[in-house]
Amino acid sequence: MKPPVDTVSIIGAGAMGAAYASILHTMDPRCVTLIAGGERFERLSREGLIVNGKHYPVPVVKPEDPRPPAGLIIVAVKHHQLDKAVRDLKNSVGEQTIAISVMNGIESEEQIGDAYGMDRVLYAVAVGIDAVKEGNAVTYTKQGRIFFGERENGVITGRVRRVQELFDRAGIVYETPPDMIRILWWKFMINVGINQASAALRAAYSVFQESREAQDLMESAMREVMALAAKAGIRLTEEDIQNWYAVLAGLSPGGKTSMLQDVEAGRKTEVEMFAGKMIELGRRYNVPTPVNQQLFETIRQIEASYLSKTG
């Protein structure tokens, strides 16, 4: 009988990582730890996390610090930070450790698995959380839910059940769908649409709740994902787009996607993981991706307007 999951290490204290850290800290302040190095370690150790106006003094450890392995690792970094984050997890991984990634994209699980073994990795996506980070303060009105599990979940495995039990204790909303790879592609389709369109238009969720023009841009990028998914053997349908609109309708109108938050803060975006990946897959499967090509060029130009000033 494997032990319950009672310790969690989170790498990535952005909007999503901070939100989940606060929920776990509320359940048990001793159960959750942040992994951070350099200036982030100093800042998080000094300031803690501010989530929905409340201070959470979550303990912080450096990647090189010796420590007992975590029961669960949550990876919540940006795409361009993943290589380093995977290395920084080394001292948190043990025989019983389970890792999930709530990152965007469709490849982070394999990258973590390449380093530590897929027997320690579950697939996961977070959908419907409207967390926004401004300075060191994170706010959210909707927790959304984490979809997670094995590639296929016809039978719930022991390690999935252990994480389910932890999430039940913490009040983290989750679902374990029968086909996680399809869900990963569904979330990828959502992100390719809403994240990139919001960054290109500098638009909050309210614009996509109300504007048909904004919705058309979002949907046209999403339908290119549908065409590529079919070539990859993944079935996405118009119903999946409508299911996204049901989620979108419940988000805070003033909420912003992670990519729009990056643009407004003058940070590198994840456009390579979205439009860049779409262009790569389009070439592989001989599927045109003109909308994503245009979004790639537009967002790279937006990035250049501020990254060139910061070096």
Backbone bond lengths (Angstrom), bond angles and torsions (degrees), N, CA, C in turn:
res aa  C-N    CA-C-N  psi(-1)  N-CA   C-N-CA  omega(-1)  CA-C   N-CA-C  phi
1 M - - - 1.467 - - 1.523 108.94 -
2 K 1.339 117.17 118.75 1.455 120.11 -179.53 1.522 109.88 -79.35
3 P 1.349 117.39 148.51 1.467 120.85 -175.34 1.515 110.95 -70.02
4 P 1.349 117.35 157.23 1.462 119.49 175.43 1.523 110.77 -66.67
5 V 1.309 115.87 158.65 1.461 120.58 176.38 1.523 107.79 -81.65
6 D 1.328 116.46 113.00 1.468 118.99 -179.39 1.523 113.24 -127.90
7 T 1.340 117.87 4.61 1.457 120.75 173.77 1.519 108.68 -133.86
8 V 1.334 115.93 137.48 1.461 122.08 -176.34 1.524 108.67 -130.98
9 S 1.323 116.64 129.60 1.460 122.25 171.44 1.518 108.24 -109.80
10 I 1.328 116.36 131.04 1.464 122.44 179.80 1.519 108.65 -115.49
11 I 1.310 116.97 127.07 1.464 121.02 173.58 1.518 107.88 -112.46
12 G 1.326 115.37 120.03 1.458 121.58 -173.36 1.512 109.78 109.56
13 A 1.344 116.83 100.20 1.463 121.04 -176.95 1.520 110.96 -105.66
14 G 1.330 116.20 37.44 1.456 120.65 172.55 1.514 110.54 -75.58
15 A 1.322 116.43 -159.05 1.458 119.93 -174.46 1.524 111.86 -58.82
16 M 1.332 117.01 -47.40 1.458 119.64 -175.52 1.525 111.69 -74.26
17 G 1.338 117.06 -45.91 1.459 120.05 179.35 1.514 111.59 -59.42
18 A 1.340 116.91 -41.37 1.464 120.69 179.74 1.527 111.00 -66.15
19 A 1.332 117.14 -39.84 1.464 120.17 -179.59 1.528 110.62 -61.12
20 Y 1.340 116.97 -47.82 1.456 119.03 -179.67 1.527 111.58 -68.73
21 A 1.327 117.84 -35.02 1.467 120.46 176.55 1.522 110.79 -61.11
22 S 1.332 116.55 -40.59 1.467 119.26 -179.17 1.532 111.19 -66.17
23 I 1.324 116.64 -38.97 1.471 120.00 179.78 1.526 110.20 -65.09
24 L 1.327 116.26 -44.52 1.468 120.14 -179.63 1.523 111.02 -68.51
25 H 1.328 117.47 -37.89 1.464 120.92 178.94 1.522 110.41 -64.65
26 T 1.325 117.04 -35.83 1.463 120.44 176.99 1.522 110.96 -63.59
27 M 1.339 116.10 -38.56 1.463 119.87 177.83 1.526 110.99 -65.21
28 D 1.345 115.85 -48.45 1.466 121.10 -176.89 1.527 108.10 -159.33
29 P 1.331 118.42 107.08 1.469 120.49 -178.05 1.527 113.81 -58.06
30 R 1.333 116.93 -20.58 1.471 120.27 -177.91 1.523 113.19 -86.24
31 C 1.345 116.66 -8.14 1.465 117.40 -169.59 1.518 113.31 -89.52
32 V 1.351 118.61 -21.30 1.462 120.29 -168.98 1.528 111.41 -118.88
33 T 1.336 114.68 140.04 1.462 122.89 179.43 1.517 108.75 -136.29
34 L 1.324 116.22 143.20 1.456 122.22 172.88 1.523 109.95 -97.00
35 I 1.331 116.79 143.13 1.459 122.57 174.57 1.521 107.59 -107.48
36 A 1.330 116.49 122.86 1.472 120.08 -179.47 1.520 108.72 -157.83
37 G 1.318 115.18 149.99 1.455 120.51 178.43 1.513 111.34 -123.38
38 G 1.329 116.26 169.43 1.454 121.86 172.90 1.515 113.43 59.37
39 E 1.335 115.67 -137.21 1.463 121.63 -176.93 1.522 111.40 -62.54
40 R 1.344 116.97 -35.12 1.474 119.26 179.79 1.521 110.75 -63.18
41 F 1.351 116.51 -40.60 1.463 119.89 177.62 1.524 110.27 -59.63
42 E 1.334 116.56 -46.67 1.465 120.58 -178.41 1.523 110.61 -62.52
43 R 1.316 116.93 -45.32 1.463 120.57 -176.52 1.522 111.70 -67.38
44 L 1.350 116.53 -46.14 1.460 119.54 -178.63 1.524 111.35 -67.76
45 S 1.333 117.49 -36.16 1.467 120.59 177.16 1.522 110.76 -64.77
46 R 1.328 115.53 -37.90 1.468 120.96 -176.94 1.519 111.86 -78.47
47 E 1.333 117.05 -42.91 1.463 120.90 -169.90 1.523 114.23 -104.28
48 G 1.334 118.15 -21.04 1.453 119.87 -172.73 1.518 110.55 65.90
49 L 1.310 115.96 -158.08 1.465 121.70 178.63 1.525 109.42 -113.76
50 I 1.332 115.61 142.60 1.461 121.49 171.96 1.524 106.84 -113.92
51 V 1.323 116.52 111.96 1.463 121.39 -177.92 1.521 108.63 -126.69
52 N 1.320 115.61 122.75 1.468 122.18 -177.34 1.528 111.52 50.36
53 G 1.334 114.06 41.07 1.458 120.68 174.59 1.518 115.58 81.55
54 K 1.326 118.14 0.19 1.469 121.59 -178.72 1.520 110.19 -111.02
55 H 1.328 115.40 142.10 1.466 121.41 -179.99 1.533 110.20 -88.09
56 Y 1.340 114.95 132.10 1.465 121.40 178.27 1.528 108.54 -122.52
57 P 1.334 117.85 109.09 1.470 120.47 -179.73 1.532 111.64 -82.07
58 V 1.327 116.12 66.09 1.468 120.60 -176.80 1.530 108.98 -72.22
59 P 1.329 118.74 128.90 1.464 120.41 178.56 1.527 111.78 -59.63
60 V 1.328 115.93 146.78 1.460 122.20 -179.00 1.523 108.62 -124.80
61 V 1.330 116.09 135.91 1.462 121.14 175.92 1.525 108.81 -123.52
62 K 1.329 115.46 150.37 1.459 120.49 174.77 1.527 109.07 -81.70
63 P 1.329 117.49 152.67 1.469 119.53 -179.54 1.522 113.31 -54.93
64 E 1.336 116.82 -36.18 1.467 120.06 -175.78 1.517 113.48 -83.03
65 D 1.329 118.28 -8.11 1.464 120.27 -177.78 1.530 110.83 -67.97
66 P 1.345 118.51 133.43 1.469 119.98 173.64 1.519 109.65 -70.20
67 R 1.337 116.32 141.43 1.456 120.58 -177.81 1.522 109.23 -164.70
68 P 1.330 117.51 160.10 1.460 118.99 175.39 1.522 110.23 -65.10
69 P 1.333 118.21 148.05 1.463 120.26 177.69 1.527 111.25 -60.54
70 A 1.315 115.77 149.83 1.463 120.95 177.66 1.523 110.08 -83.87
71 G 1.327 116.31 148.89 1.445 119.84 172.51 1.528 111.11 -70.43
72 L 1.349 115.47 -40.33 1.460 121.75 179.03 1.521 109.06 -134.66
73 I 1.323 116.49 136.01 1.462 122.58 170.78 1.516 107.93 -111.59
74 I 1.337 116.43 131.98 1.460 122.15 173.96 1.522 107.53 -112.50
75 V 1.326 116.10 119.72 1.464 121.58 179.73 1.524 107.35 -98.85
76 A 1.344 115.60 119.66 1.466 120.54 -175.01 1.528 110.92 -135.48
77 V 1.327 116.18 39.94 1.470 120.96 -179.37 1.520 110.39 -96.01
78 K 1.352 115.66 173.74 1.456 121.47 174.32 1.530 109.52 -79.66
79 H 1.335 114.41 160.07 1.461 121.10 -177.55 1.525 112.71 -52.69
80 H 1.334 117.55 -46.20 1.461 120.26 -176.53 1.527 112.89 -74.81
81 Q 1.331 117.53 -5.39 1.465 121.71 177.41 1.525 112.80 -99.91
82 L 1.336 117.20 -3.49 1.463 119.69 -169.72 1.524 112.77 -67.98
83 D 1.328 118.53 -42.33 1.469 120.03 -179.19 1.524 111.08 -53.13
84 K 1.325 116.47 -49.62 1.463 120.52 -178.97 1.522 110.78 -68.09
85 A 1.333 116.70 -39.74 1.466 120.01 -179.69 1.521 111.38 -60.39
86 V 1.330 117.33 -41.17 1.461 120.65 179.38 1.533 109.79 -60.42
87 R 1.306 117.41 -43.16 1.472 120.11 177.27 1.530 111.05 -64.42
88 D 1.326 116.37 -38.32 1.463 121.04 -176.61 1.526 113.21 -70.53
89 L 1.325 117.57 -12.74 1.465 121.21 -179.91 1.520 113.39 -81.85
90 K 1.307 117.42 -12.02 1.464 121.77 -167.42 1.525 113.06 -48.84
91 N 1.326 118.56 -46.88 1.463 121.16 -175.70 1.526 113.40 -76.80
92 S 1.330 117.06 -5.10 1.471 120.02 178.28 1.523 113.17 -99.62
93 V 1.338 116.96 -5.73 1.464 121.22 -174.08 1.525 110.84 -98.55
94 G 1.324 115.57 127.08 1.458 121.79 175.37 1.520 110.76 -132.11
95 E 1.324 115.96 -171.38 1.465 120.41 -175.93 1.523 112.90 -62.84
96 Q 1.332 117.61 -33.27 1.465 121.19 -176.29 1.525 112.92 -99.01
97 T 1.326 118.36 2.69 1.456 121.47 -175.28 1.531 111.52 -69.78
98 I 1.329 115.58 138.32 1.460 123.25 172.07 1.522 107.29 -116.41
99 A 1.320 117.46 136.22 1.461 121.88 178.98 1.522 109.86 -118.12
100 I 1.331 115.70 137.12 1.466 121.01 169.84 1.520 108.56 -128.79
101 S 1.312 116.54 149.16 1.455 122.39 176.06 1.518 108.88 -114.62
102 V 1.348 116.30 126.00 1.462 120.12 173.99 1.528 109.53 -102.33
103 M 1.342 115.34 21.64 1.453 121.07 177.12 1.519 111.13 -71.57
104 N 1.323 114.71 162.39 1.452 120.11 171.06 1.527 109.56 -75.20
105 G 1.344 116.32 167.52 1.459 119.95 176.28 1.518 112.71 94.99
106 I 1.335 115.13 -178.51 1.469 121.02 -173.31 1.523 112.48 -126.03
107 E 1.336 118.00 15.62 1.458 119.58 -172.66 1.527 115.29 -129.13
108 S 1.319 119.27 -7.25 1.472 119.54 -172.53 1.521 112.10 -65.62
109 E 1.340 116.95 -34.69 1.479 118.61 -179.92 1.520 111.20 -59.56
110 E 1.333 116.44 -44.07 1.462 119.26 -179.17 1.529 111.24 -65.04
111 Q 1.317 116.90 -35.91 1.470 119.85 -179.87 1.526 110.70 -67.55
112 I 1.316 117.30 -41.06 1.466 120.59 175.93 1.525 109.85 -66.89
113 G 1.339 116.14 -41.74 1.462 120.97 179.38 1.513 112.89 -64.03
114 D 1.334 117.51 -35.49 1.462 120.34 177.47 1.522 111.14 -60.47
115 A 1.324 116.78 -33.25 1.461 120.87 -177.95 1.522 112.52 -83.77
116 Y 1.334 117.31 -38.21 1.467 119.73 -169.92 1.522 114.29 -125.28
117 G 1.339 117.56 -1.74 1.456 120.98 179.27 1.516 111.05 98.51
118 M 1.342 115.82 131.37 1.462 119.75 178.90 1.526 111.93 -66.76
119 D 1.330 117.98 -15.31 1.458 120.10 175.79 1.527 111.96 -69.21
120 R 1.335 117.13 -8.25 1.465 120.88 176.05 1.525 112.05 -108.45
121 V 1.318 118.07 3.15 1.466 121.51 -172.87 1.524 110.77 -118.22
122 L 1.331 116.03 133.04 1.450 122.73 168.28 1.523 108.56 -111.38
123 Y 1.321 116.53 149.67 1.463 121.39 176.76 1.525 109.03 -79.35
124 A 1.337 116.09 144.77 1.463 119.44 -179.07 1.520 110.81 -157.18
125 V 1.330 115.63 148.92 1.464 122.58 167.96 1.526 107.25 -141.97
126 A 1.318 115.81 148.08 1.461 121.87 174.68 1.519 107.96 -107.51
127 V 1.325 116.43 128.19 1.466 121.55 -176.93 1.524 108.80 -128.81
128 G 1.346 115.49 132.89 1.456 119.99 171.13 1.505 115.76 89.68
129 I 1.333 119.84 2.10 1.457 120.63 174.82 1.527 107.60 -82.41
130 D 1.337 116.85 132.13 1.464 119.57 -176.06 1.529 111.51 -110.09
131 A 1.324 116.01 39.35 1.468 120.79 -177.61 1.529 110.93 -68.07
132 V 1.326 114.77 135.85 1.464 122.71 178.17 1.525 108.26 -127.64
133 K 1.332 116.10 134.64 1.460 120.73 177.92 1.513 109.47 -111.38
134 E 1.327 115.86 126.54 1.457 122.23 174.74 1.520 107.73 -130.39
135 G 1.341 115.68 114.57 1.458 119.31 -171.85 1.513 109.35 65.42
136 N 1.329 116.68 -127.48 1.469 119.53 178.12 1.521 111.97 -102.66
137 A 1.342 116.85 12.69 1.464 120.62 -177.32 1.525 110.52 -109.81
138 V 1.326 115.67 133.65 1.464 122.68 178.20 1.523 108.14 -114.77
139 T 1.326 115.78 135.43 1.460 120.24 173.74 1.523 109.19 -128.38
140 Y 1.312 115.64 147.00 1.461 120.34 171.82 1.518 108.76 -152.68
141 T 1.333 115.72 148.74 1.463 121.24 176.90 1.518 111.68 -111.41
142 K 1.346 116.60 -22.67 1.459 121.58 179.68 1.528 109.10 -123.69
143 Q 1.340 115.47 124.30 1.465 118.91 176.33 1.523 111.81 -73.75
144 G 1.325 116.86 -25.54 1.457 118.58 -173.78 1.515 110.44 66.62
145 R 1.337 115.90 -149.54 1.463 119.09 176.75 1.515 109.81 -151.85
146 I 1.328 114.85 154.31 1.458 121.89 173.62 1.522 108.21 -99.00
147 F 1.313 116.50 122.35 1.461 121.87 168.74 1.522 106.34 -91.50
148 F 1.332 117.51 125.34 1.459 117.87 -178.89 1.521 110.79 -152.40
149 G 1.332 114.60 162.68 1.456 120.62 176.22 1.510 112.38 154.36
150 E 1.316 115.55 -167.17 1.458 121.62 172.95 1.529 108.78 -72.63
151 R 1.331 117.17 175.50 1.468 119.48 175.45 1.519 110.01 -54.49
152 E 1.339 116.29 -44.58 1.464 122.05 176.38 1.519 108.25 -127.35
153 N 1.342 116.52 140.17 1.453 120.64 -172.54 1.518 112.64 -126.40
154 G 1.349 114.96 40.28 1.454 118.63 174.10 1.514 111.30 -60.69
155 V 1.320 116.04 -37.05 1.465 123.37 173.67 1.522 106.76 -120.38
156 I 1.327 117.43 130.08 1.464 121.55 -179.04 1.526 108.70 -79.19
157 T 1.333 115.81 118.19 1.462 120.53 -177.98 1.527 110.73 -77.74
158 G 1.321 114.90 166.82 1.459 120.54 -179.21 1.517 112.76 -60.52
159 R 1.334 117.10 -41.06 1.474 117.83 -176.73 1.527 111.15 -72.05
160 V 1.333 117.83 -33.06 1.461 119.51 173.92 1.523 109.69 -64.80
161 R 1.313 116.84 -43.31 1.459 119.98 -179.39 1.526 111.90 -62.36
162 R 1.334 117.15 -36.14 1.476 120.35 178.80 1.526 110.88 -63.44
163 V 1.317 117.23 -40.79 1.468 119.76 178.61 1.525 110.37 -72.23
164 Q 1.316 117.45 -38.46 1.462 120.02 175.79 1.533 110.64 -56.50
165 E 1.322 116.36 -43.38 1.464 120.36 -178.99 1.526 111.17 -63.53
166 L 1.342 116.92 -40.41 1.460 120.59 176.31 1.525 110.82 -62.06
167 F 1.335 116.80 -48.05 1.459 120.36 -179.08 1.523 111.26 -63.27
168 D 1.334 117.51 -36.38 1.463 120.38 175.78 1.526 110.55 -60.89
169 R 1.331 117.05 -44.21 1.463 120.61 -179.79 1.519 111.41 -64.34
170 A 1.333 116.60 -38.46 1.463 120.93 -175.47 1.518 113.20 -83.84
171 G 1.328 117.51 -16.97 1.457 120.33 -175.30 1.514 113.13 80.50
172 I 1.333 116.48 26.10 1.462 121.26 174.64 1.522 107.93 -85.79
173 V 1.314 115.70 122.76 1.466 121.01 -176.93 1.525 109.06 -75.49
174 Y 1.325 117.04 131.25 1.463 120.09 -176.87 1.516 110.42 -145.19
175 E 1.324 113.64 167.27 1.457 121.89 172.36 1.524 107.46 -146.48
176 T 1.316 116.96 141.79 1.463 121.44 176.42 1.530 107.90 -114.04
177 P 1.345 116.90 94.37 1.464 120.69 -175.14 1.521 111.44 -78.44
178 P 1.328 118.04 161.31 1.465 120.43 -178.43 1.527 113.15 -67.15
179 D 1.339 118.84 -29.73 1.471 122.44 -174.91 1.520 108.77 -129.62
180 M 1.338 116.72 96.92 1.452 120.48 -176.61 1.526 112.59 -72.59
181 I 1.309 118.79 -29.82 1.463 120.07 -178.31 1.524 109.67 -66.96
182 R 1.326 117.42 -38.42 1.461 120.00 175.74 1.526 110.40 -63.24
183 I 1.324 116.89 -39.40 1.465 120.47 179.47 1.526 110.41 -66.67
184 L 1.332 117.58 -38.28 1.467 119.77 175.91 1.520 111.25 -59.66
185 W 1.311 116.63 -42.54 1.456 120.72 178.77 1.536 110.83 -69.35
186 W 1.331 118.29 -35.39 1.466 121.18 176.00 1.520 110.13 -61.16
187 K 1.336 116.97 -46.92 1.466 119.83 178.47 1.531 110.51 -65.63
188 F 1.326 117.85 -38.04 1.462 120.90 176.54 1.530 109.98 -60.15
189 M 1.327 116.60 -42.81 1.462 121.02 177.90 1.529 110.53 -60.80
190 I 1.324 116.56 -43.91 1.464 120.52 178.37 1.528 110.47 -59.51
191 N 1.333 116.12 -48.44 1.461 120.45 -176.27 1.521 112.22 -65.98
192 V 1.331 116.59 -41.76 1.459 119.70 178.21 1.521 109.64 -58.85
193 G 1.332 117.06 -34.20 1.454 120.58 178.56 1.507 113.60 -80.55
194 I 1.335 117.56 -67.37 1.462 121.23 -170.11 1.524 112.62 -71.64
195 N 1.326 118.83 -42.56 1.463 120.00 -178.31 1.515 111.06 -61.71
196 Q 1.329 115.88 -48.92 1.455 118.72 -174.67 1.528 111.95 -73.30
197 A 1.326 117.55 -41.25 1.457 119.63 178.70 1.524 110.61 -63.78
198 S 1.328 117.43 -38.68 1.466 120.11 -179.80 1.526 111.09 -66.72
199 A 1.339 116.83 -37.42 1.467 120.07 178.47 1.521 110.95 -69.04
200 A 1.329 116.41 -42.57 1.468 120.00 -178.84 1.526 111.43 -66.49
201 L 1.341 116.64 -36.14 1.466 121.13 -178.01 1.519 113.33 -94.59
202 R 1.337 116.76 -6.53 1.478 121.97 -174.24 1.536 109.35 54.56
203 A 1.332 116.46 48.65 1.467 121.51 -169.52 1.520 112.05 -119.83
204 A 1.329 116.47 134.29 1.463 122.82 174.31 1.531 109.99 -77.29
205 Y 1.335 115.89 176.88 1.467 120.11 -177.75 1.525 112.02 -59.19
206 S 1.337 118.41 -32.33 1.464 120.79 -177.30 1.525 111.69 -57.58
207 V 1.348 116.89 -35.49 1.464 120.15 -179.04 1.525 110.09 -63.65
208 F 1.329 116.96 -39.89 1.470 120.69 -178.27 1.527 111.76 -80.47
209 Q 1.317 116.60 -17.49 1.458 119.93 173.24 1.525 111.57 -77.85
210 E 1.342 116.52 -23.02 1.466 120.04 -170.17 1.533 114.52 -119.68
211 S 1.332 118.02 -31.88 1.470 120.76 -169.83 1.522 111.61 -95.64
212 R 1.335 116.57 120.47 1.467 120.03 177.73 1.515 110.84 -66.83
213 E 1.317 118.59 -34.09 1.463 120.95 179.35 1.529 110.87 -64.14
214 A 1.335 116.58 -44.22 1.464 119.76 178.07 1.526 110.68 -64.80
215 Q 1.312 116.31 -40.48 1.468 120.40 178.15 1.522 110.97 -62.41
216 D 1.327 116.83 -38.64 1.466 119.77 179.87 1.526 111.28 -62.41
217 L 1.336 117.33 -42.20 1.466 120.44 178.01 1.524 110.11 -63.35
218 M 1.320 116.52 -46.35 1.457 121.25 179.53 1.526 111.08 -59.33
219 E 1.333 116.18 -48.14 1.465 120.23 -176.95 1.528 112.12 -66.81
220 S 1.319 117.78 -36.57 1.468 119.08 -179.25 1.526 111.15 -64.27
221 A 1.338 117.03 -36.48 1.466 119.76 175.30 1.522 110.42 -69.19
222 M 1.319 117.24 -37.90 1.458 121.53 -179.73 1.533 111.75 -66.09
223 R 1.316 116.32 -38.62 1.468 119.05 -178.02 1.538 111.45 -68.54
224 E 1.317 117.34 -27.06 1.463 118.60 172.33 1.522 110.76 -65.65
225 V 1.337 117.40 -35.26 1.473 120.19 174.58 1.519 109.97 -64.82
226 M 1.316 118.24 -41.89 1.457 121.24 178.64 1.525 111.30 -57.44
227 A 1.329 116.49 -43.12 1.466 120.19 -179.25 1.519 111.18 -65.45
228 L 1.326 117.26 -40.46 1.467 120.55 179.00 1.521 111.14 -70.69
229 A 1.337 116.49 -39.89 1.465 119.90 179.75 1.528 110.40 -58.75
230 A 1.333 116.90 -40.26 1.468 120.15 178.99 1.515 110.91 -59.43
231 K 1.325 117.66 -40.30 1.463 121.58 177.75 1.527 111.36 -65.76
232 A 1.333 116.03 -30.38 1.468 120.71 179.97 1.521 112.41 -87.73
233 G 1.338 117.10 3.92 1.455 120.78 178.24 1.511 114.40 83.55
234 I 1.349 116.99 17.89 1.460 122.06 179.53 1.523 108.43 -110.62
235 R 1.325 117.32 128.27 1.474 120.93 -176.36 1.524 110.51 -96.80
236 L 1.331 115.15 109.48 1.454 122.34 171.02 1.529 107.87 -114.39
237 T 1.326 116.83 143.24 1.462 121.05 -173.40 1.527 110.74 -130.96
238 E 1.338 114.95 173.41 1.463 120.41 175.30 1.527 110.56 -59.45
239 E 1.308 116.72 -31.19 1.467 119.50 177.96 1.526 110.81 -61.31
240 D 1.336 117.37 -33.80 1.456 120.63 178.10 1.524 111.21 -65.43
241 I 1.324 117.55 -35.22 1.462 120.22 175.39 1.525 110.14 -66.43
242 Q 1.332 116.39 -43.78 1.462 119.44 178.93 1.531 111.53 -64.40
243 N 1.317 116.67 -35.61 1.470 119.47 176.43 1.522 110.87 -62.87
244 W 1.344 116.70 -33.80 1.460 119.46 176.14 1.531 110.47 -67.18
245 Y 1.328 117.61 -39.84 1.463 119.58 178.91 1.532 110.79 -61.52
246 A 1.321 117.67 -33.35 1.467 120.26 177.20 1.523 110.65 -64.44
247 V 1.340 117.02 -38.27 1.464 121.06 176.25 1.530 109.66 -69.11
248 L 1.328 116.58 -46.88 1.463 122.04 -177.80 1.525 111.45 -56.77
249 A 1.323 116.36 -39.80 1.466 120.34 -177.67 1.525 112.11 -61.58
250 G 1.320 116.84 -26.82 1.456 120.24 -178.14 1.512 115.15 -91.15
251 L 1.338 117.61 -2.59 1.464 120.80 -178.90 1.526 110.68 -81.84
252 S 1.318 115.97 152.93 1.452 121.20 177.78 1.524 109.92 -59.74
253 P 1.335 119.05 126.09 1.469 120.44 -178.63 1.520 113.41 -55.33
254 G 1.317 117.25 -32.49 1.466 120.34 178.99 1.509 113.79 -85.13
255 G 1.337 117.89 -1.90 1.456 121.63 -179.85 1.516 111.68 -68.71
256 K 1.318 115.41 158.94 1.462 121.05 -175.90 1.519 110.11 -134.35
257 T 1.327 116.30 145.35 1.459 120.73 175.17 1.520 110.20 -66.29
258 S 1.329 114.95 162.08 1.466 119.26 178.58 1.529 111.37 -62.81
259 M 1.347 117.49 -34.48 1.458 119.15 -179.23 1.524 111.16 -71.04
260 L 1.315 118.24 -38.79 1.459 119.69 175.18 1.523 110.33 -64.11
261 Q 1.328 117.67 -39.94 1.461 119.86 176.66 1.524 111.11 -60.82
262 D 1.337 116.85 -38.63 1.469 120.15 177.34 1.522 110.97 -63.07
263 V 1.319 116.37 -45.63 1.467 120.23 -179.63 1.525 110.35 -61.36
264 E 1.315 116.39 -46.63 1.470 119.20 -177.65 1.518 112.48 -66.57
265 A 1.335 116.88 -27.86 1.465 120.39 178.95 1.526 112.93 -91.21
266 G 1.345 116.85 -0.27 1.458 120.11 179.74 1.509 113.83 71.72
267 R 1.347 116.96 32.17 1.459 121.33 -179.17 1.524 110.78 -104.52
268 K 1.321 115.89 161.86 1.458 122.16 171.65 1.520 108.91 -61.06
269 T 1.317 116.73 135.96 1.462 121.06 178.01 1.536 110.43 -94.41
270 E 1.330 114.61 179.99 1.459 120.83 178.11 1.527 111.34 -102.46
271 V 1.330 117.25 30.40 1.462 120.06 -176.00 1.524 112.31 -60.65
272 E 1.340 117.97 -31.63 1.470 119.41 178.10 1.516 111.72 -64.39
273 M 1.336 116.09 -31.60 1.463 119.36 -179.12 1.528 111.58 -78.83
274 F 1.326 117.38 -22.15 1.459 121.14 -179.96 1.526 110.42 -99.57
275 A 1.320 118.26 -85.30 1.462 120.55 -178.79 1.520 111.35 -62.22
276 G 1.330 116.95 -39.06 1.466 119.02 179.04 1.515 112.14 -59.78
277 K 1.337 116.41 -43.76 1.464 120.65 177.96 1.518 110.46 -66.96
278 M 1.317 117.58 -38.07 1.469 120.81 178.12 1.528 111.14 -62.28
279 I 1.310 117.20 -43.34 1.462 120.63 178.88 1.521 110.47 -62.61
280 E 1.338 116.23 -42.91 1.476 120.85 178.16 1.524 111.04 -61.57
281 L 1.342 116.84 -46.96 1.464 120.25 -179.73 1.524 111.31 -67.55
282 G 1.326 116.58 -35.46 1.457 119.89 177.93 1.513 112.09 -60.67
283 R 1.317 116.02 -40.36 1.464 119.73 177.62 1.531 110.33 -68.08
284 R 1.335 115.62 -39.04 1.468 119.15 -178.02 1.521 111.09 -64.60
285 Y 1.331 116.92 -41.95 1.462 121.03 -174.82 1.526 112.93 -100.41
286 N 1.333 116.88 3.11 1.462 121.48 -179.98 1.529 111.00 59.26
287 V 1.331 114.89 46.83 1.461 122.30 178.49 1.525 108.06 -117.61
288 P 1.326 119.07 124.49 1.471 120.51 179.94 1.535 111.59 -64.03
289 T 1.338 116.85 140.48 1.462 121.44 177.90 1.536 109.78 -134.19
290 P 1.324 118.10 56.34 1.466 119.84 -174.90 1.525 114.10 -64.54
291 V 1.321 117.87 -35.41 1.460 120.15 -179.37 1.524 110.01 -65.91
292 N 1.325 116.14 -44.96 1.451 118.62 179.27 1.528 111.90 -69.80
293 Q 1.311 117.50 -31.13 1.465 120.21 174.17 1.536 109.88 -61.21
294 Q 1.328 116.51 -44.66 1.459 119.69 179.58 1.524 111.61 -67.51
295 L 1.330 116.90 -40.47 1.466 119.94 178.01 1.524 110.82 -64.41
296 F 1.317 116.42 -39.09 1.464 120.34 177.97 1.528 110.14 -58.79
297 E 1.300 115.94 -48.70 1.468 120.18 -177.90 1.528 111.11 -66.20
298 T 1.325 116.75 -41.57 1.460 120.42 -179.51 1.522 111.67 -63.59
299 I 1.335 116.50 -47.17 1.467 119.64 -176.25 1.529 110.80 -70.85
300 R 1.321 117.18 -35.36 1.465 118.77 175.44 1.534 110.59 -63.67
301 Q 1.314 117.93 -36.44 1.464 120.87 176.54 1.527 110.82 -66.23
302 I 1.330 116.21 -40.81 1.469 119.90 176.85 1.523 109.95 -61.16
303 E 1.330 116.67 -46.34 1.469 120.70 177.39 1.528 111.58 -57.48
304 A 1.324 115.24 -45.97 1.471 119.55 -177.20 1.525 111.76 -60.19
305 S 1.334 116.99 -29.88 1.459 120.24 -177.49 1.517 112.56 -66.16
306 Y 1.355 116.58 -24.61 1.466 117.43 178.87 1.529 113.24 -116.21
307 L 1.332 118.11 -31.28 1.464 118.92 -178.56 1.525 110.97 -68.16
308 S 1.331 118.25 -30.60 1.463 120.66 179.05 1.524 111.12 -65.39
309 K 1.334 117.29 -25.31 1.457 121.32 -179.83 1.517 112.19 -81.11
310 T 1.347 116.11 -25.74 1.463 119.71 -178.75 1.513 112.69 -97.72
311 G 1.348 116.61 -8.83 1.461 121.00 -178.53 1.494 112.11 77.81
